[in-house]
Amino acid sequence: MASFMIKVAGEGLVAPAHRLADAGPTSGYAIIYEVQNVPEGIAVETVVTAFKAFQAPKDRYEIDFAELTVAG
């Protein structure tokens, strides 16, 4: 299983974040989410696409991949 860091900018941009980024709010208007338990072979672009359809919580920054697949 893998995990990916996803950045959600204040203006709505959803993109991969640096793998060493800390989950949570940044000093700007972005929030970094860690998507955990991503099955091997799934590309970060696929995770970003699934995350765009997901209503991300504002107080929890670790998301299980299964939550994204249920939402999508």
C-alpha positions as CSV (number, residue, x, y, z in Angstrom):
1,M,0.0,0.0,0.0
2,A,1.2,3.5,-0.8
3,S,0.2,7.0,0.4
4,F,0.1,10.2,-1.6
5,M,0.2,13.8,-0.5
6,I,-2.5,15.9,-2.2
7,K,-2.5,19.7,-2.1
8,V,-5.8,21.6,-2.2
9,A,-5.2,25.3,-2.8
10,G,-7.6,28.0,-1.7
11,E,-8.7,28.8,-5.2
12,G,-9.7,25.1,-5.8
13,L,-6.6,23.7,-7.5
14,V,-6.1,20.0,-6.5
15,A,-2.6,18.7,-7.3
16,P,0.1,16.3,-6.0
17,A,2.1,17.7,-3.1
18,H,5.7,17.0,-2.3
19,R,6.0,13.6,-0.7
20,L,7.7,15.1,2.4
21,A,5.0,17.7,3.0
22,D,3.2,17.6,6.4
23,A,-0.5,16.9,6.3
24,G,-2.6,19.9,7.4
25,P,-3.0,23.6,6.6
26,T,0.0,25.4,5.1
27,S,1.1,28.9,5.8
28,G,-0.8,30.0,2.7
29,Y,-4.4,29.1,1.7
30,A,-3.7,25.5,0.9
31,I,-4.4,22.3,2.8
32,I,-2.3,19.1,2.4
33,Y,-4.1,15.8,2.7
34,E,-2.5,12.4,3.0
35,V,-4.3,9.7,1.1
36,Q,-3.4,6.4,2.7
37,N,-3.7,2.8,1.8
38,V,-3.6,3.4,-2.0
39,P,-3.2,0.0,-3.7
40,E,0.0,-0.6,-5.6
41,G,-0.2,0.3,-9.3
42,I,-2.6,3.3,-8.9
43,A,-1.0,6.5,-10.2
44,V,-1.0,9.7,-8.3
45,E,-3.0,11.3,-11.2
46,T,-5.8,8.7,-10.5
47,V,-5.8,9.7,-6.8
48,V,-6.0,13.4,-7.7
49,T,-8.9,12.8,-10.0
50,A,-10.8,10.8,-7.3
51,F,-10.0,13.5,-4.7
52,K,-11.6,16.2,-6.9
53,A,-14.9,14.4,-6.6
54,F,-14.5,14.0,-2.8
55,Q,-15.8,16.5,-0.2
56,A,-12.7,16.8,1.8
57,P,-13.1,17.5,5.5
58,K,-11.6,20.7,6.9
59,D,-10.5,19.2,10.3
60,R,-9.1,15.8,9.3
61,Y,-6.1,15.6,7.0
62,E,-5.6,11.8,6.6
63,I,-8.0,10.2,4.2
64,D,-8.2,6.5,3.4
65,F,-8.3,5.6,-0.3
66,A,-11.4,3.6,0.2
67,E,-13.3,6.8,1.2
68,L,-12.4,8.3,-2.3
69,T,-13.6,5.2,-4.1
70,V,-16.9,5.2,-2.3
71,A,-17.4,8.9,-3.0
72,G,-16.5,8.5,-6.7
